[in-house]
Amino acid sequence: MSSLERTLDRLIRGGLLGIVVLAPLPFGSVEPWAYSALELGVAAIALIFLYRLFLFPATTRVAFSPLLIPAVGFLLLMGLQIAPLPQGVLRLISPRTEALYQATLPGASASTTDIAKADAAAMGAEYKPAPTWRPISQNAFATRTYLMKGFAFALFLFLFLNAFREIRQVRRVLYVLVAVGTFQAFYGVLEYLSGHQHIFAYQKRYYVDAATGTFINRNHYAAFLEMTLLVALGLLFSRLREPHAGETWREKLLALTDRRASLNLTLLLCIGIVGVGLVLSYSRAGIILGLTAAVAFCLLQLRQNWSLQKTLMVGLLAVVVFVPMYGVGYWTLTGRYALLTNEVTMPGGRMAVWRKTVDIVRDFPVLGTGVGTFQFVFPRYREATTTAFYDYAHSDYLQVLAEGGVIGGALLAVGILLVAQIWRRPQAARAGAVLRTACGFAVLAVALHEAVDFSLQIPANLLALTLIVGCLTLLARTEASPTQARPGDPYA
């Protein structure tokens, strides 16, 4: 491989990791300038990849994963939703949308034409008939924005799967994610304990009673830490050596101080910081799902290959996480759980929002109202007791059905099944198997969290999940090609 090829590879890999590092910093990249910069960054890396493909077509890897199929399907769905359709076609595939246009768009029907003519006459302007071709999306600009985001994330997954190949590279990617999550947790805890919370120069106005890192919402911060916690546990357990037959207890204790112990202790510290940050987010679903997934992963590792190292690590992790939780946030956390049932079932609560979201699904069953349009459609459905403004359904699964219809729901189901199939694939290499299990638990925790929240609407969280799913795929691929790992490799 020439020096230019190696330079281009470094630029591609470094650029992808740079995006992962920077994405959470500007409030999770929720601002238009932030996610636009993310999209431009992915596009720039794609141009470098194309340049490499043009110069070195024989050595440039171009591999496609089945995971890209539902991603491309969503892109095509959003493209169809913003495409203007003839009135007859629109009435056939989405009669409620056509009826809405007839009732509200000036000039779209006989009743609104008279109003449009009167308005034009009052303004001294000439009346122009309304266009007869209209999109399925009830806010084409919002759907177009999501289309650009979706294209960026699908392209990121494609580039990631082609830029990283070996298990050593995947491990380094996961170390970067752990470092980013540890910073988020440490920064969030530090600001929370300071009593005057800021996100860099911005003084927080919301969720000042919880740690949020550089995110605005506690639940979005917790979702990011859920993924980080499981990945860090996977890295730690994949590094613990197996016990040898005939070892004495003294030899097993001395093994804790081998040359790998310093990195193990660093990972242990990171897990402790992330665990405390997760608890101090006071995100009820995030804490339950994150810690439950972590405990389940640890118990699975102990059940499969028990060792003194693993037992001591699990015990120390419990102390590191639960002692600060009891000392700092126990009473606040129990108070929030005490209010959980009331907040969900009260008039105007999440249950009422979910019921009305189901009504939207019933009215627009095939292709939905358009991805990204929930905040514009829901006000027509909400009950009088729902006084709060809901820009999301607080359940990404229901929102996908409302905005994408049965087609969007089917694409989501296909994506989930593909990830589950990769996770359940027979495992070969021990280290890769442990990491793959940890990544699978991370995806599972977030997937369950999305049933009651909208954390993946945040670009930084969706990017982290895309990264973990990409690592899951690469780990399964490298296990199928064991020649990738070299004997004596410290990362194998």
C-alpha positions as CSV (number, residue, x, y, z in Angstrom):
1,M,0.0,0.0,0.0
2,S,1.4,3.4,-1.0
3,S,1.9,6.3,1.3
4,L,-1.0,8.2,-0.4
5,E,-3.4,5.3,0.2
6,R,-2.4,5.2,3.9
7,T,-2.9,9.0,4.2
8,L,-6.3,8.8,2.6
9,D,-7.3,6.0,4.9
10,R,-6.2,8.0,7.9
11,L,-8.2,11.0,6.8
12,I,-11.3,8.9,6.3
13,R,-11.0,7.1,9.6
14,G,-9.9,10.2,11.5
15,G,-12.7,12.2,10.0
16,L,-15.4,9.7,10.9
17,L,-14.1,9.5,14.5
18,G,-13.8,13.3,14.6
19,I,-17.5,13.6,13.8
20,V,-18.3,11.1,16.6
21,V,-16.2,13.1,19.1
22,L,-17.7,16.5,18.1
23,A,-21.4,15.7,17.5
24,P,-22.5,15.6,21.2
25,L,-20.8,18.9,22.1
26,P,-23.2,21.5,20.5
27,F,-26.3,20.4,22.6
28,G,-26.3,16.9,20.9
29,S,-26.2,18.6,17.4
30,V,-29.9,19.6,17.6
31,E,-29.4,23.1,16.2
32,P,-29.6,23.5,12.5
33,W,-26.1,24.8,12.1
34,A,-24.8,21.8,14.1
35,Y,-26.5,19.0,12.2
36,S,-25.8,20.9,8.9
37,A,-22.1,20.8,9.9
38,L,-22.4,17.1,10.6
39,E,-23.9,16.5,7.2
40,L,-21.2,18.5,5.5
41,G,-18.5,16.6,7.4
42,V,-19.9,13.3,6.3
43,A,-20.1,14.6,2.7
44,A,-16.5,15.8,2.8
45,I,-15.3,12.3,4.0
46,A,-17.4,10.7,1.2
47,L,-15.5,12.9,-1.3
48,I,-12.2,11.6,0.1
49,F,-13.5,8.1,-0.2
50,L,-14.5,8.7,-3.9
51,Y,-11.1,10.2,-4.6
52,R,-9.4,7.1,-3.2
53,L,-11.7,4.9,-5.2
54,F,-10.9,6.9,-8.4
55,L,-7.1,6.7,-7.8
56,F,-6.9,3.1,-6.4
57,P,-10.0,1.1,-7.5
58,A,-8.3,-2.2,-7.0
59,T,-7.5,-1.7,-3.3
60,T,-10.5,0.4,-2.3
61,R,-13.0,-1.6,-0.4
62,V,-16.6,-1.2,-1.4
63,A,-18.8,-3.6,0.6
64,F,-22.5,-3.3,1.1
65,S,-24.3,-4.5,4.2
66,P,-27.9,-5.6,4.4
67,L,-28.3,-3.0,7.1
68,L,-28.2,-0.4,4.4
69,I,-31.4,-1.8,2.8
70,P,-33.9,-0.4,5.4
71,A,-31.8,2.9,5.6
72,V,-32.1,3.4,1.8
73,G,-35.8,2.4,2.1
74,F,-36.4,5.2,4.5
75,L,-34.7,7.6,2.1
76,L,-36.9,6.5,-0.7
77,L,-40.0,6.8,1.5
78,M,-39.1,10.4,2.5
79,G,-38.4,11.2,-1.2
80,L,-41.8,9.9,-2.1
81,Q,-43.4,11.9,0.7
82,I,-42.0,15.2,-0.6
83,A,-42.7,14.5,-4.3
84,P,-45.7,16.4,-5.6
85,L,-48.4,13.9,-6.7
86,P,-51.5,14.3,-8.9
87,Q,-54.7,14.9,-7.1
88,G,-56.1,11.5,-8.1
89,V,-53.0,9.6,-7.0
90,L,-52.8,11.5,-3.7
91,R,-56.5,10.8,-3.0
92,L,-55.9,7.1,-3.7
93,I,-53.0,6.5,-1.4
94,S,-53.7,9.1,1.3
95,P,-57.3,10.3,1.1
96,R,-57.1,12.1,4.5
97,T,-54.2,14.2,3.2
98,E,-56.1,15.2,0.1
99,A,-59.2,16.1,2.2
100,L,-57.0,18.2,4.4
101,Y,-55.7,20.1,1.4
102,Q,-59.2,20.6,0.1
103,A,-60.4,22.0,3.4
104,T,-57.5,24.3,4.2
105,L,-55.5,25.2,1.1
106,P,-56.9,28.4,-0.6
107,G,-58.2,27.5,-4.1
108,A,-58.0,23.8,-3.6
109,S,-61.8,23.3,-3.5
110,A,-64.9,25.3,-4.5
111,S,-65.4,26.5,-0.9
112,T,-61.8,27.8,-0.6
113,T,-61.6,29.2,-4.2
114,D,-64.1,32.0,-3.4
115,I,-62.1,33.0,-0.3
116,A,-58.9,33.0,-2.3
117,K,-60.5,35.2,-5.0
118,A,-61.8,37.6,-2.4
119,D,-58.4,37.8,-0.8
120,A,-56.7,38.5,-4.1
121,A,-59.2,41.2,-5.0
122,A,-58.8,42.9,-1.6
123,M,-55.0,42.9,-2.2
124,G,-55.4,44.2,-5.7
125,A,-53.7,41.2,-7.1
126,E,-54.7,38.7,-9.8
127,Y,-56.1,35.4,-8.6
128,K,-53.9,32.4,-9.4
129,P,-55.3,28.9,-9.0
130,A,-53.6,26.7,-6.5
131,P,-51.4,23.9,-7.8
132,T,-53.1,20.6,-8.2
133,W,-50.0,18.5,-7.6
134,R,-49.2,18.2,-3.9
135,P,-47.0,16.1,-1.6
136,I,-48.0,13.5,0.9
137,S,-45.9,15.3,3.6
138,Q,-47.9,17.9,5.5
139,N,-44.7,19.9,5.9
140,A,-42.4,19.2,3.0
141,F,-39.6,21.3,4.5
142,A,-39.5,19.3,7.7
143,T,-39.4,16.0,5.7
144,R,-36.7,17.4,3.4
145,T,-34.6,18.3,6.5
146,Y,-35.0,14.7,7.8
147,L,-34.1,13.4,4.3
148,M,-30.8,15.2,4.5
149,K,-30.1,13.9,7.9
150,G,-31.0,10.3,6.9
151,F,-28.8,10.5,3.9
152,A,-25.9,11.6,6.1
153,F,-26.4,8.8,8.6
154,A,-26.8,6.1,5.9
155,L,-23.6,7.5,4.2
156,F,-21.8,7.5,7.6
157,L,-22.7,3.8,8.1
158,F,-21.5,2.9,4.6
159,L,-18.2,4.7,5.0
160,F,-17.7,3.2,8.5
161,L,-18.2,-0.3,7.3
162,N,-15.7,0.2,4.5
163,A,-13.1,2.2,6.4
164,F,-12.6,-0.1,9.3
165,R,-11.8,-3.8,8.8
166,E,-10.0,-5.5,11.7
167,I,-11.0,-6.1,15.3
168,R,-8.1,-4.0,16.5
169,Q,-9.6,-1.0,14.6
170,V,-13.1,-1.7,16.0
171,R,-11.7,-1.8,19.5
172,R,-10.0,1.6,19.0
173,V,-13.3,3.0,17.7
174,L,-15.1,1.8,20.8
175,Y,-12.3,3.3,23.0
176,V,-13.0,6.6,21.4
177,L,-16.8,6.3,22.1
178,V,-16.0,5.4,25.8
179,A,-13.7,8.5,26.0
180,V,-16.5,10.7,24.6
181,G,-19.1,9.2,27.0
182,T,-16.8,9.6,30.0
183,F,-16.2,13.2,29.2
184,Q,-20.0,13.7,29.0
185,A,-20.6,12.0,32.3
186,F,-17.8,13.8,34.1
187,Y,-18.7,17.2,32.7
188,G,-22.4,16.6,33.6
189,V,-21.6,15.5,37.1
190,L,-19.2,18.4,37.6
191,E,-21.7,21.0,36.5
192,Y,-24.5,19.4,38.5
193,L,-22.5,19.5,41.7
194,S,-21.4,23.0,41.1
195,G,-24.9,24.3,41.6
196,H,-24.8,26.8,38.7
197,Q,-25.1,24.7,35.7
198,H,-23.7,25.7,32.3
199,I,-23.1,24.1,29.0
200,F,-19.8,25.8,28.2
201,A,-20.8,29.5,28.0
202,Y,-24.5,28.8,27.9
203,Q,-26.4,29.0,31.2
204,K,-28.9,26.2,31.5
205,R,-32.5,27.1,31.8
206,Y,-34.0,23.6,31.6
207,Y,-33.2,20.4,33.6
208,V,-31.1,22.4,36.1
209,D,-32.0,19.8,38.7
210,A,-30.1,17.0,36.9
211,A,-26.8,16.2,35.1
212,T,-27.1,16.6,31.3
213,G,-23.5,17.0,30.1
214,T,-23.6,19.0,26.9
215,F,-27.1,17.8,26.1
216,I,-30.2,19.9,27.0
217,N,-32.5,17.0,28.0
218,R,-31.7,14.5,30.8
219,N,-33.2,11.6,28.9
220,H,-31.1,12.2,25.8
221,Y,-28.0,12.4,27.9
222,A,-28.9,9.2,29.7
223,A,-29.4,7.4,26.4
224,F,-25.9,8.4,25.3
225,L,-24.5,7.1,28.6
226,E,-26.4,3.8,28.3
227,M,-24.6,3.0,25.1
228,T,-21.2,4.1,26.6
229,L,-21.7,2.1,29.7
230,L,-22.3,-1.2,27.9
231,V,-19.4,-0.6,25.4
232,A,-17.0,0.2,28.3
233,L,-18.1,-3.0,30.1
234,G,-17.5,-5.0,26.9
235,L,-14.0,-3.6,26.5
236,L,-13.2,-4.3,30.1
237,F,-14.4,-7.9,30.1
238,S,-12.8,-8.7,26.7
239,R,-9.5,-7.7,28.3
240,L,-9.7,-9.9,31.3
241,R,-7.6,-13.0,30.8
242,E,-9.1,-16.5,31.4
243,P,-8.0,-18.4,34.5
244,H,-5.5,-21.2,33.9
245,A,-6.0,-24.7,35.3
246,G,-4.0,-25.3,38.4
247,E,-3.5,-21.7,39.4
248,T,-3.4,-20.9,43.1
249,W,-5.4,-18.1,44.7
250,R,-2.1,-16.2,45.2
251,E,-1.4,-16.5,41.4
252,K,-4.9,-15.3,40.5
253,L,-4.5,-12.3,42.8
254,L,-1.1,-11.4,41.3
255,A,-2.7,-11.6,37.8
256,L,-4.6,-8.4,38.7
257,T,-1.3,-6.5,38.6
258,D,-0.1,-7.6,35.2
259,R,0.9,-5.2,32.5
260,R,-2.7,-4.9,31.2
261,A,-4.0,-3.9,34.7
262,S,-3.5,-0.1,34.2
263,L,-5.8,0.0,31.2
264,N,-8.3,-2.2,33.0
265,L,-8.3,0.2,36.0
266,T,-8.8,3.1,33.6
267,L,-11.8,1.4,32.0
268,L,-13.1,0.6,35.5
269,L,-12.8,4.3,36.4
270,C,-14.6,5.3,33.2
271,I,-17.4,2.9,34.0
272,G,-17.8,4.3,37.4
273,I,-17.9,7.9,36.1
274,V,-20.4,7.0,33.4
275,G,-22.5,5.0,35.9
276,V,-22.7,8.0,38.3
277,G,-23.5,10.4,35.5
278,L,-26.3,8.1,34.4
279,V,-27.8,8.0,37.9
280,L,-27.5,11.8,38.3
281,S,-29.4,12.3,35.1
282,Y,-32.4,11.2,37.0
283,S,-33.8,9.7,33.8
284,R,-36.1,7.0,35.1
285,A,-36.2,4.9,32.0
286,G,-32.5,5.5,31.3
287,I,-31.4,4.4,34.7
288,I,-33.5,1.3,34.8
289,L,-32.7,0.2,31.3
290,G,-29.0,1.2,31.4
291,L,-28.2,-0.5,34.8
292,T,-30.4,-3.5,34.1
293,A,-28.6,-4.1,30.8
294,A,-25.2,-3.6,32.5
295,V,-26.1,-6.1,35.3
296,A,-27.5,-8.6,32.7
297,F,-24.3,-8.4,30.7
298,C,-22.0,-8.8,33.8
299,L,-24.0,-11.8,35.0
300,L,-23.8,-13.4,31.5
301,Q,-20.1,-13.0,31.5
302,L,-19.8,-14.5,35.0
303,R,-22.0,-17.4,33.9
304,Q,-20.1,-18.2,30.8
305,N,-16.5,-17.9,32.1
306,W,-16.3,-17.4,35.9
307,S,-13.0,-16.0,37.2
308,L,-11.8,-14.2,40.3
309,Q,-11.0,-11.2,38.2
310,K,-14.5,-10.9,36.8
311,T,-16.1,-11.4,40.3
312,L,-13.9,-8.7,41.8
313,M,-14.6,-6.3,38.9
314,V,-18.3,-6.7,39.2
315,G,-18.2,-6.2,43.0
316,L,-16.1,-3.1,42.6
317,L,-18.3,-1.7,39.9
318,A,-21.4,-2.1,42.1
319,V,-19.6,-0.2,44.9
320,V,-18.3,2.6,42.6
321,V,-21.8,3.2,41.1
322,F,-24.3,2.5,43.9
323,V,-22.5,4.2,46.8
324,P,-22.3,7.7,45.1
325,M,-25.9,7.1,43.9
326,Y,-27.1,6.6,47.5
327,G,-25.0,9.5,48.8
328,V,-25.9,12.1,46.2
329,G,-29.1,11.2,44.3
330,Y,-31.1,8.5,46.2
331,W,-33.9,10.7,47.6
332,T,-34.3,12.7,44.4
333,L,-34.4,9.6,42.3
334,T,-36.9,7.8,44.5
335,G,-39.1,10.9,44.5
336,R,-39.1,10.9,40.7
337,Y,-40.1,7.3,40.5
338,A,-42.9,8.0,43.0
339,L,-44.4,10.4,40.4
340,L,-44.0,8.2,37.4
341,T,-47.5,6.7,37.3
342,N,-49.2,10.0,37.8
343,E,-47.2,11.7,35.1
344,V,-48.0,9.0,32.5
345,T,-51.7,8.7,33.2
346,M,-52.8,12.2,34.2
347,P,-54.8,14.3,31.7
348,G,-52.5,15.7,29.1
349,G,-49.8,13.2,30.0
350,R,-47.9,10.8,27.8
351,M,-50.7,8.2,27.7
352,A,-53.0,10.9,26.2
353,V,-50.4,11.8,23.7
354,W,-49.9,8.1,22.7
355,R,-53.6,7.6,22.3
356,K,-53.9,10.6,19.9
357,T,-50.8,9.4,18.1
358,V,-52.6,6.2,17.4
359,D,-55.4,8.2,16.0
360,I,-53.0,9.8,13.6
361,V,-51.7,6.4,12.5
362,R,-55.4,5.3,12.0
363,D,-56.0,8.4,9.7
364,F,-52.8,8.1,7.7
365,P,-52.1,4.4,7.7
366,V,-50.1,3.7,4.5
367,L,-47.5,6.4,4.1
368,G,-48.1,8.6,7.2
369,T,-48.1,12.3,7.5
370,G,-44.4,12.8,6.4
371,V,-41.3,12.2,8.4
372,G,-40.6,15.1,10.8
373,T,-44.2,16.4,10.7
374,F,-45.5,15.3,14.1
375,Q,-45.2,18.7,15.8
376,F,-47.3,20.2,13.0
377,V,-49.9,17.5,12.9
378,F,-50.4,16.7,16.5
379,P,-52.0,20.1,17.5
380,R,-55.1,19.1,15.4
381,Y,-55.5,15.9,17.5
382,R,-54.5,16.8,21.1
383,E,-57.1,16.9,23.8
384,A,-58.0,20.1,25.5
385,T,-56.3,18.9,28.7
386,T,-53.0,18.6,26.8
387,T,-51.7,22.1,27.3
388,A,-48.0,21.4,26.9
389,F,-46.4,21.6,23.4
390,Y,-45.3,18.2,22.1
391,D,-42.9,18.3,19.2
392,Y,-42.3,14.5,19.5
393,A,-44.6,11.6,20.5
394,H,-42.3,10.5,23.3
395,S,-42.3,7.0,21.7
396,D,-40.2,6.8,18.6
397,Y,-42.0,3.6,17.4
398,L,-45.4,5.3,17.5
399,Q,-43.9,8.4,15.8
400,V,-42.4,6.3,13.0
401,L,-45.9,4.8,12.4
402,A,-47.5,8.2,12.5
403,E,-45.0,9.9,10.2
404,G,-44.1,6.9,7.9
405,G,-47.2,4.7,8.1
406,V,-47.2,1.0,7.7
407,I,-44.3,1.3,5.2
408,G,-42.1,3.1,7.7
409,G,-43.0,0.7,10.4
410,A,-42.1,-2.3,8.2
411,L,-38.8,-0.7,7.3
412,L,-38.0,-0.2,11.0
413,A,-39.0,-3.8,11.7
414,V,-36.6,-5.0,9.0
415,G,-33.8,-3.0,10.4
416,I,-34.4,-4.4,14.0
417,L,-34.5,-8.0,12.7
418,L,-31.3,-7.5,10.7
419,V,-29.5,-6.2,13.8
420,A,-30.9,-9.0,15.9
421,Q,-29.7,-11.5,13.4
422,I,-26.2,-10.1,13.4
423,W,-26.2,-10.2,17.2
424,R,-27.3,-13.8,17.4
425,R,-24.9,-15.0,14.8
426,P,-22.6,-17.9,16.1
427,Q,-19.6,-16.5,17.8
428,A,-16.0,-17.6,17.3
429,A,-13.2,-15.4,18.8
430,R,-13.7,-14.8,22.5
431,A,-12.7,-11.1,22.6
432,G,-14.8,-10.3,19.6
433,A,-17.7,-12.3,21.0
434,V,-17.6,-10.3,24.3
435,L,-17.6,-7.0,22.4
436,R,-20.4,-8.1,20.1
437,T,-22.5,-9.1,23.1
438,A,-21.8,-5.7,24.8
439,C,-22.8,-3.8,21.6
440,G,-25.9,-5.9,21.3
441,F,-26.9,-5.1,24.9
442,A,-26.3,-1.4,24.2
443,V,-28.5,-1.5,21.2
444,L,-31.2,-3.4,23.1
445,A,-31.2,-0.9,26.0
446,V,-31.6,2.1,23.6
447,A,-34.3,0.2,21.6
448,L,-36.3,-0.4,24.8
449,H,-35.8,3.3,25.9
450,E,-37.2,4.5,22.6
451,A,-40.6,3.0,23.5
452,V,-41.1,5.8,26.0
453,D,-38.9,8.5,24.7
454,F,-37.4,10.2,21.6
455,S,-33.6,10.1,22.3
456,L,-32.8,8.9,18.7
457,Q,-34.3,12.1,17.3
458,I,-31.1,13.7,18.6
459,P,-28.4,13.5,15.9
460,A,-25.5,12.8,18.4
461,N,-27.4,9.8,19.8
462,L,-28.4,8.4,16.5
463,L,-24.8,8.8,15.3
464,A,-23.6,6.8,18.4
465,L,-26.1,4.1,17.7
466,T,-25.1,4.0,14.1
467,L,-21.5,3.6,15.2
468,I,-22.3,0.7,17.6
469,V,-24.4,-1.1,15.0
470,G,-21.5,-0.7,12.5
471,C,-19.1,-2.2,15.1
472,L,-21.6,-5.0,15.7
473,T,-21.5,-5.8,12.0
474,L,-17.7,-5.5,11.7
475,L,-17.2,-7.8,14.7
476,A,-19.4,-10.4,13.2
477,R,-17.5,-10.1,9.9
478,T,-14.1,-10.3,11.5
479,E,-15.1,-13.4,13.5
480,A,-16.1,-15.0,10.2
481,S,-12.6,-14.2,9.0
482,P,-10.3,-15.2,11.9
483,T,-7.2,-14.6,9.8
484,Q,-7.6,-10.9,10.5
485,A,-6.3,-11.4,14.1
486,R,-2.6,-12.0,14.4
487,P,-1.0,-14.1,17.2
488,G,0.4,-12.0,20.0
489,D,-1.7,-9.0,19.0
490,P,-2.6,-7.1,22.3
491,Y,-5.9,-6.0,20.8
492,A,-6.9,-9.5,19.6
